[in-house]
Every structure is written in structure tokens, then in C-alpha cells.
Amino acid sequence: MDVLKEIYWKSALGILPNPVKSLVLLIFSCIVATLFTMLYLLLKHGHYLNVQFGY
């Protein structure tokens, strides 16, 4: 919990109200979760994909 408080006060989030801080962290967490899900799906099903580069 101390780490989160340090991040709050030493970043641009420090001056924002608590609901906005929570919203920003929720959006960031959703983006990170989406990226990890995409990575998992790519690693699991990537060898079935047919990727072609061309014009």
C-alpha cells in the first residue's frame, strides 16, 4: 500500500481527487489485462495463424 501512495504523490495523479485516481488505475489495469490476454492467445494459437506480408 505504501508503494501506491508513493506513486500517487510523485506522479500527476497526486493532485487529482480519489474517484479520478481510481478511474485512471482501473483503465490502466484493463489495458494491461487485455494485453496479457492477447499475448496468451497469440502464444496458444499463434502457430495456426497464416500471416502474410505484402502489398
NORHUHU-V849926 format. One record per residue. N is the residue number from 1. RES is the residue in one small letter. BURIAL is I if it has 24 or more other ideal C-beta (glycine too) atoms within 12 Angstrom, else O. Layout:
n=N res=RES burial=BURIAL
n=N res=RES burial=BURIAL
This chain:
n=1 res=m burial=O
n=2 res=d burial=O
n=3 res=v burial=O
n=4 res=l burial=O
n=5 res=k burial=O
n=6 res=e burial=O
n=7 res=i burial=O
n=8 res=y burial=O
n=9 res=w burial=O
n=10 res=k burial=O
n=11 res=s burial=O
n=12 res=a burial=O
n=13 res=l burial=O
n=14 res=g burial=O
n=15 res=i burial=O
n=16 res=l burial=O
n=17 res=p burial=O
n=18 res=n burial=O
n=19 res=p burial=O
n=20 res=v burial=O
n=21 res=k burial=O
n=22 res=s burial=O
n=23 res=l burial=O
n=24 res=v burial=O
n=25 res=l burial=O
n=26 res=l burial=O
n=27 res=i burial=O
n=28 res=f burial=O
n=29 res=s burial=O
n=30 res=c burial=O
n=31 res=i burial=O
n=32 res=v burial=O
n=33 res=a burial=O
n=34 res=t burial=O
n=35 res=l burial=O
n=36 res=f burial=O
n=37 res=t burial=O
n=38 res=m burial=O
n=39 res=l burial=O
n=40 res=y burial=O
n=41 res=l burial=O
n=42 res=l burial=O
n=43 res=l burial=O
n=44 res=k burial=O
n=45 res=h burial=O
n=46 res=g burial=O
n=47 res=h burial=O
n=48 res=y burial=O
n=49 res=l burial=O
n=50 res=n burial=O
n=51 res=v burial=O
n=52 res=q burial=O
n=53 res=f burial=O
n=54 res=g burial=O
n=55 res=y burial=O
